Amino acid sequence: MTATSTASGPELLDERSLGGILVHFLGLLTGFFGPLLVYAVSDHEFTRANARHALNWHVTVFVLTIVAMVTFFLGADEYTVGGGEPTELSLLPEPLDTVFGIVGMILMIVVITAILLTFVYTIVATVKAIFGSVFTYPGSVDVVKRLG
């Protein structure tokens, strides 16, 4: 019994690229800088699509991290300085600092979850790219819209 080969194998190899596969691991190592560079210099459609999705995810996580940190530190009303003595320093009035602290803590938990999901999404996106499809990271904001 012989197996018949189809033309889809070589065509699939022409449609995907090594850059489109590796851009996800590059994003894991460099944050949004690697996918941004790949997206800017690549002219291969498959590579740009994968770089765009990786870039959108990493920018989303970066912005979420900044917002969570600012919110958390605005809500903090005690800081430890010098010899370990707490110093009262509140940038917000009494009820708001508590709200900001709680919201900031919740956002920090979301950030930790997003960072853990980055590892899972990187593996899934790389495997999908190896098989010739583009993975859209769930939960990412479409910062870089599809161009053309």
Residue pairs with C-beta under 8 A, 6 or more apart in sequence:
12 132
15 46
15 132
16 46
16 129
16 130
16 132
17 44
17 46
17 47
19 38
19 42
19 44
19 47
19 50
19 51
20 44
20 46
20 47
20 49
20 50
20 51
20 129
20 134
21 50
21 126
21 129
21 130
22 126
23 34
23 35
23 38
23 47
23 50
23 51
23 54
24 50
24 54
24 121
24 122
24 125
24 126
24 129
25 122
25 126
26 34
26 35
26 38
26 54
27 34
27 35
27 54
27 55
27 57
27 58
27 122
28 118
28 119
28 122
31 58
31 62
32 55
32 58
32 59
32 62
35 51
35 52
35 54
35 55
35 58
36 51
36 55
38 47
38 48
38 51
39 48
39 51
39 52
39 55
39 144
42 48
42 51
46 129
46 132
46 134
49 134
50 125
50 129
50 134
50 135
52 144
52 146
53 125
53 134
53 135
53 136
53 137
53 140
54 125
54 137
55 143
55 144
56 137
56 140
56 141
56 142
56 143
56 144
57 118
57 121
57 137
57 139
57 140
58 118
59 141
59 143
59 144
60 114
60 137
60 139
60 140
60 141
60 143
61 111
61 114
61 115
61 118
63 141
64 107
64 110
64 111
64 114
65 111
67 107
68 104
68 107
68 108
68 110
68 111
69 104
69 108
70 104
71 100
71 103
71 104
71 107
72 100
72 101
72 104
72 105
72 107
72 108
73 104
74 91
74 92
74 97
74 100
74 104
75 92
75 96
75 97
75 98
75 99
75 100
75 101
75 102
75 103
75 104
75 105
76 97
76 101
76 104
77 88
77 89
77 90
77 97
77 101
78 86
78 87
78 88
78 89
79 86
79 87
79 89
80 86
80 87
81 87
90 97
91 97
92 100
114 139
117 139
121 135
121 137
121 138
124 135
125 135
125 137
128 134
128 135
129 135
